[in-house]
Amino acid sequence: DGHIDLAIVAGVVTDGSLHQELLGFDEFAWMASPALDIGRQPLEPATLRKWPVLMLAEDSHHYPVVRHWFRNAGVTFRAATSCNNINVLAELTMQGLGVSLLPRQCYRAEIAQGRLIVLETSPTIPRVSFSLIYHADRVPLMAPVITDAAKAASDLPLE
């Protein structure tokens, strides 16, 4: 609605009035703290709902993905908590408060350090695009510079 000049968003943008620059794709995976001792067996929605589900707020790209993942398997669940910051969500997960769907590339360091474990789940979650967007008819003065900086900083694969 014009309150933000530029934004980095997850998911497909279908609004023709917005210009978007693809920054790359990330694979989202269910993750948990090793302290939860969930195990390494493949988990389906009916099994995963036994743990508290931590998720982003309803107006995020994340919320409907999680909701559909459970619903498509015929499983009802209740979110243990929701917030509007993915870093807070990851921290709550690392503290062992529940399981959450997190971007693998973004949290690769925490995975490598053993602070997060990637859970094997079925079905898998489709990868998500990340784009920088702005209104095509109100191009911010700094848009080219910020776009170039965002593309240079992104280590997400483009394919």
C-alpha positions as CSV (number, residue, x, y, z in Angstrom):
1,D,0.0,0.0,0.0
2,G,3.0,2.3,-0.5
3,H,4.4,2.4,3.1
4,I,7.5,0.4,2.1
5,D,9.9,1.4,-0.7
6,L,11.5,-2.0,-1.1
7,A,11.1,-5.4,0.5
8,I,12.6,-8.9,0.3
9,V,9.8,-11.4,0.2
10,A,9.4,-15.1,0.3
11,G,7.2,-16.8,-2.3
12,V,5.8,-15.9,-5.6
13,V,4.6,-12.3,-6.2
14,T,1.7,-12.1,-8.6
15,D,0.9,-8.4,-8.4
16,G,1.7,-6.9,-11.8
17,S,2.3,-3.5,-10.3
18,L,5.3,-4.8,-8.5
19,H,8.8,-5.2,-10.0
20,Q,10.7,-8.1,-8.6
21,E,14.3,-9.2,-8.8
22,L,14.9,-12.9,-8.0
23,L,17.6,-13.3,-5.3
24,G,17.4,-17.1,-5.3
25,F,15.7,-20.2,-3.8
26,D,15.9,-21.8,-0.4
27,E,14.6,-25.2,0.7
28,F,12.5,-25.2,3.8
29,A,12.8,-28.2,6.1
30,W,11.4,-29.2,9.5
31,M,14.0,-28.6,12.2
32,A,14.4,-29.2,15.9
33,S,16.9,-29.0,18.7
34,P,18.9,-32.2,19.2
35,A,17.7,-31.9,22.9
36,L,14.2,-33.0,21.8
37,D,15.7,-36.4,20.8
38,I,13.2,-36.8,18.0
39,G,15.3,-39.4,16.2
40,R,16.3,-39.8,12.6
41,Q,13.3,-41.8,11.3
42,P,11.2,-40.2,8.5
43,L,8.3,-38.3,10.1
44,E,4.9,-37.8,8.6
45,P,2.5,-34.9,9.7
46,A,0.6,-37.2,12.1
47,T,3.9,-38.0,13.9
48,L,5.4,-34.5,13.8
49,R,2.3,-32.9,15.4
50,K,3.3,-34.7,18.7
51,W,5.8,-31.9,19.3
52,P,4.9,-28.2,19.7
53,V,4.8,-26.6,16.3
54,L,6.4,-23.1,16.2
55,M,5.6,-21.0,13.2
56,L,5.5,-17.5,11.8
57,A,2.4,-15.3,11.9
58,E,-0.7,-15.9,9.8
59,D,0.2,-13.1,7.4
60,S,3.5,-14.7,6.4
61,H,4.3,-17.0,3.4
62,H,5.3,-19.6,6.0
63,Y,1.9,-20.0,7.8
64,P,-0.2,-21.3,5.0
65,V,2.6,-23.7,3.9
66,V,2.7,-25.3,7.3
67,R,-1.1,-25.3,7.6
68,H,-1.5,-27.0,4.1
69,W,1.3,-29.5,4.9
70,F,-0.7,-30.8,7.8
71,R,-4.1,-30.4,6.2
72,N,-3.2,-32.2,3.0
73,A,-2.3,-35.2,5.2
74,G,-5.6,-35.0,7.0
75,V,-4.0,-34.0,10.2
76,T,-5.1,-31.2,12.5
77,F,-2.6,-29.4,14.6
78,R,-2.4,-26.4,16.8
79,A,0.5,-24.0,16.7
80,A,2.3,-23.7,20.0
81,T,3.3,-20.2,19.2
82,S,3.7,-17.8,16.3
83,C,5.8,-14.8,15.8
84,N,6.8,-12.4,13.1
85,N,10.5,-12.9,13.1
86,I,12.2,-16.0,11.6
87,N,15.3,-15.5,13.7
88,V,13.2,-15.6,16.9
89,L,11.5,-18.7,15.6
90,A,14.9,-20.4,15.0
91,E,16.1,-19.4,18.4
92,L,13.0,-20.9,20.1
93,T,13.6,-24.1,18.1
94,M,17.3,-24.2,19.1
95,Q,16.2,-23.8,22.7
96,G,14.2,-27.0,22.4
97,L,10.7,-25.5,22.6
98,G,9.3,-27.2,19.6
99,V,9.8,-28.0,15.9
100,S,9.6,-25.4,13.1
101,L,9.9,-25.1,9.3
102,L,13.1,-23.2,8.6
103,P,15.1,-22.3,5.5
104,R,18.0,-24.7,5.2
105,Q,20.5,-22.3,3.6
106,C,19.8,-19.5,6.0
107,Y,20.5,-21.8,9.0
108,R,23.3,-23.9,7.6
109,A,25.8,-22.7,10.2
110,E,23.5,-23.7,13.1
111,I,22.9,-27.1,11.4
112,A,26.7,-27.6,10.9
113,Q,27.2,-26.6,14.6
114,G,24.6,-29.2,15.7
115,R,22.4,-26.5,17.2
116,L,19.6,-27.5,14.8
117,I,18.9,-30.9,13.2
118,V,17.0,-31.3,10.0
119,L,14.2,-33.8,10.4
120,E,13.5,-36.2,7.6
121,T,9.8,-35.6,6.7
122,S,7.4,-36.8,4.1
123,P,6.0,-35.1,2.1
124,T,8.8,-32.7,1.5
125,I,8.2,-28.9,1.3
126,P,8.7,-27.2,-2.1
127,R,11.5,-24.8,-2.3
128,V,10.7,-21.1,-1.9
129,S,11.8,-18.2,-4.0
130,F,13.1,-15.0,-2.4
131,S,12.8,-11.7,-4.3
132,L,13.4,-8.0,-3.8
133,I,10.3,-6.1,-4.8
134,Y,9.2,-2.5,-5.3
135,H,6.4,-0.7,-7.1
136,A,7.1,-0.5,-10.8
137,D,5.6,2.9,-11.1
138,R,7.4,4.4,-8.1
139,V,10.9,3.2,-8.4
140,P,12.9,4.3,-5.3
141,L,15.9,6.3,-6.1
142,M,18.2,3.8,-4.5
143,A,16.5,0.7,-6.0
144,P,19.3,-0.1,-8.5
145,V,22.0,0.2,-5.8
146,I,20.0,-1.8,-3.3
147,T,19.1,-4.4,-5.9
148,D,22.7,-4.9,-6.9
149,A,23.8,-5.1,-3.2
150,A,21.1,-7.7,-2.4
151,K,22.0,-9.8,-5.4
152,A,25.7,-9.6,-4.5
153,A,25.0,-10.6,-0.9
154,S,22.6,-13.4,-1.7
155,D,24.2,-16.9,-1.6
156,L,20.9,-18.6,-2.5
157,P,21.0,-20.7,-5.7
158,L,19.2,-19.1,-8.6
159,E,18.0,-22.5,-10.0
